[in-house]
Every structure is written in C-alpha cells, then in structure tokens.
Amino acid sequence: MSSSSPHRPRIPVVVLAGFLGSGKTTLLNHLLLHRAGNRIGVIVNDFGAIEIDAMTVSGQVGSTVSLGGGCLCCAVDASELDAYLETLTRPSARLDVIVIEASGLAEPQELVRMILASDNPHILYGGLVEVVDAAEFEATRERHPEIGRHLAVADLVVLNKTDRAGDEECARVRRAVAETGSTAAIIPATYGRVDPALLFDPALRPDGEERARQLTFEDLYLEERAAEDRAGHGGHLHTAYQSVDFDSGVPMDPRRLMRFLDTRPKGLYRIKGYVDFGAGDPGNAYGVHAVGRFLRFTPRPWRRGEPKRTQLVLIGSGIDVPALREELESCRVTEDPAAGETRQDAAHERAMWGVLRYVQQPGDDDA
C-alpha cells in the first residue's frame, strides 16, 4: 500500500498540453477562475504564460508566487519537476489540485511518465489534457507533425475554438484524432471554457470557512467577467459530456468488474467512487480512480456503521449512458446470500487477483 496518510487525500496532477495558439493558456486561466473552491497549484515554465491582468505575475525559473485564493504558481524546468511536486504537496500548501502546463517543459508523454514514476506518495495522476485549435488544426499538424503522437496518448482532447470552425471542419479533426488510435473523450469548447468537473471535484472545504479569506481570482476578475458577458463572450460552460451515477447495495463481482474496466469504451474519461467486493474482501471498501487508461484501486477499512455499498460516477463524452449502466448492473454478484457461501475462501481470493494488480504497493512504479 502507499505510505500516504489515510487522512491526506492524494492530490491529482493534471498535465495540460497543446501547441502555441491552441488556447491552452486560456483554458488554464479559465480553470483558475472557475476552480470550484479548490486551491490549485500551477507548474509552468514561464510565468508570462499566465495572462492575469488584475495582478502582475513575474519571476524566474525556481520561483514560487502566491496567486491568491490559496493558489500557487511555480516556474520550473523538467529536471526540477519532482522537487516542486514535493513542495506543492506539503500540508502547509493546502492544495487540492496541481496543473502542469506542458509547453516548453517536455514532451507531454514524458511528463506523464515522470508523474507515474514519481516516488511522491501524495500525488495521483489526473490525466493528460491536449488542447487543439479546431480552426487551425491542419496548419498546426503541418508545423508540428508530432501532434498525432500527443493525441494518441491524451486522456482528454479539448477541441477549442469551435466557434471559428464549421461542423465539417470539427468532424475532420475528430476523424484525425480517431486515426491516431486515441480512445480519448473529445470535448468541444470556445474560449477554453470547459467544466472543471471534468478534471477535478469541487472542494470539500469551501473558501467561506477560512478564518481570513484571501482575495481570489473570482474576486479579481468579477468586473472583467461581467464585461465579457455584456460583450457576448460569456454564457454557460460547455456541458458536452455525460455522467453516469451507479449505486448498488449488492456487492460487485471482481472478475466481472475488471472485465468491464479493462474494456471500458472509447470516450469514457473518468471513473471515481468506492466498490464493495463483498466476500472478495469483506473488510475493505475499494476506492477506484480511473483517468483514460490509468486505473488505481485504494482499499480502506469499512468504517463502523458505514453501509456497504458500491457508489461510482463515470464521466465521458459520446458514451452510451443506458448501456454503461446496464454493464455495471451485470457486474453485480448473482449468488443468493441466503443460500449460504457457495465458494471457498481461496476462490474468493483468486477472484480478487485482477483487482489487486491495480493496488499500489510500497516501492511500486506505475510507469
């Protein structure tokens, strides 16, 4: 098991990639402005990339600056990444999410490899998000043919600037993404506006509970955002994704659930929640965290009086919600508990082997 304290949730680390002009920085600023109460740590290679008019942010590699609302920004090069992750995951930083802006640091897949190979017990891979300019995709591909490689390993593709690209052009980009072999969810966006719920959960501890509430990005940009709305640039966030809530008081069969997870459909981006494997491990609930191809189970003892249930949320784009729910229902144990135990302990243990492959042990390397 990980040495991370059970009282300290792991901090998801999201890699944000995209070539110059894709709108990656706009999306990053959007996340900082709509952070759902989270304190976000941002790792970039150039402070100038954070275009914040309401405050001056500048510095050199090796600097850290507070952005307000508990958010921090570090300017690093790739060799220092692990050291800064160590700094940002200290309890004193009180961060909920870390976003790494990949441009200029390293190839996105190299950053992902570094995160997965990190010895830091307080981080969790949060996904590789590739931002694409839908209107200039062909021109970008000519300048940067490696974009195909980036798309192939992305967990989420944000098809940005769709307001400047017609339906036919957007369809061409989607086909190009599919041709790379990518199974990523593809989300359309304008002005980099995506729902933060795609990337991270709302904070459990709202800013209003802080004794001395810091000035936040929301405060600083209130007037600017109101002006945007008046100019017609505002509006609702894109919600071009679906979510499935699954709740079962019947335990899940580990073999059936692993078959489902190992063959999860294209476009299914995140899975989160807790699983009850019943007789497979009666003493533990299994936290599940899946982003793209990444999967991790984290067992924890059932709390006294806690109902033993499976509760999952699945998020994706272009997914078949009724079919997913039906598949999950088919993963439930079908034995009649009233009929008594029908399998021996050894058989239950063997059934859990597939699950235990995704439980991190001390010294494990996720790469």
Summary of the structure (lengths in Angstrom):
residues: 367
radius of gyration: 21.5
end to end distance: 16.7
largest distance: 68.9
contacts: 1105
relative contact order: 0.14
helix: 32%
strand: 25%
